Amino acid sequence: MKFTLGFRKVKHEDIDFLLSLRRKTMTQHLLAAGIRMTDEQHLVRIKEHFYESHIILADRKPIGLLKMGVVALNNTHKSLHIRQIQIMPKYQGKGIGSKVLTVVKKRALQLCLPITLNVLLKNPARGLYLRHGFQVEKKTRLEYLLRCPLEVIAA
């Protein structure tokens, strides 16, 4: 299946799509972590850092979300932090996640920053991140903090 991948800034009209996307992509992983969320709680997460959100498009059709921004860890070390990558289940396993990470890596190189993200312990997306050079920095009872150093991104 070939398609053209693109991105656009999120709009308020996307809220219903984002809620459906979040339910379809996150519910099973959250439940595996012992977290049950209402639609209202999902909406709070959707609206966090809303203007750092981009809709992922395949042939101009919304299929996912990329939310990222620059953060300062411990008020010193900055990173380009991926807050969320969500791709509709029927588009998963088709290389889209890798293409999205390639775009994020290009942005990190422009900013000269490493990339960080958090992933739930039982979320299989961790395998994608590890294949792309991310390393486990820390493990909590719920998630891993992963980091992709600038030298790995630049290689």
URTAMO-V447253 format. One record per residue. RES is the residue in one letter. OMEGA is omega in radians with two decimals (* if undefined). Layout:
res->[RES:RES]
omega->[OMEGA:OMEGA]
This chain:
res->[M:K:F:T:L:G:F:R:K:V:K:H:E:D:I:D:F:L:L:S:L:R:R:K:T:M:T:Q:H:L:L:A:A:G:I:R:M:T:D:E:Q:H:L:V:R:I:K:E:H:F:Y:E:S:H:I:I:L:A:D:R:K:P:I:G:L:L:K:M:G:V:V:A:L:N:N:T:H:K:S:L:H:I:R:Q:I:Q:I:M:P:K:Y:Q:G:K:G:I:G:S:K:V:L:T:V:V:K:K:R:A:L:Q:L:C:L:P:I:T:L:N:V:L:L:K:N:P:A:R:G:L:Y:L:R:H:G:F:Q:V:E:K:K:T:R:L:E:Y:L:L:R:C:P:L:E:V:I:A:A]
omega->[3.11:3.10:3.10:3.14:3.11:-3.13:2.96:3.10:3.12:3.08:3.13:3.11:-3.12:-3.03:-3.13:3.10:-3.10:3.09:3.10:3.11:-3.11:3.10:-3.07:-3.04:-3.00:-3.00:-3.08:-3.14:3.09:3.12:3.10:3.11:3.14:-3.11:3.09:-3.10:3.02:3.07:3.13:3.11:3.06:-3.13:3.08:3.14:3.13:-3.06:3.07:3.12:-3.06:-3.05:2.98:-3.05:3.07:3.05:3.05:-3.09:2.94:-3.05:3.09:3.12:3.12:3.12:-3.10:-3.08:2.95:3.11:-3.13:3.11:3.11:3.10:3.05:3.11:-3.10:3.13:3.13:-3.04:3.12:3.03:2.95:-3.01:3.04:-3.13:3.13:2.83:3.10:3.14:3.14:-3.08:-3.09:3.10:3.14:3.12:-3.11:3.10:-3.11:3.11:3.11:3.12:3.11:3.12:3.07:3.10:3.13:3.14:3.09:3.12:3.12:3.09:3.10:-3.10:-3.06:-3.11:2.97:3.10:3.05:3.04:3.04:3.09:3.12:-3.05:-3.05:3.14:-3.12:3.08:3.11:3.11:3.08:-3.10:3.13:3.09:-3.13:3.02:3.08:-3.14:3.11:3.10:-3.03:3.07:3.05:3.14:-3.11:-2.96:3.01:2.91:-3.12:-3.13:3.03:-3.07:-3.12:-3.13:3.05:3.13:-3.06:-3.07:*]
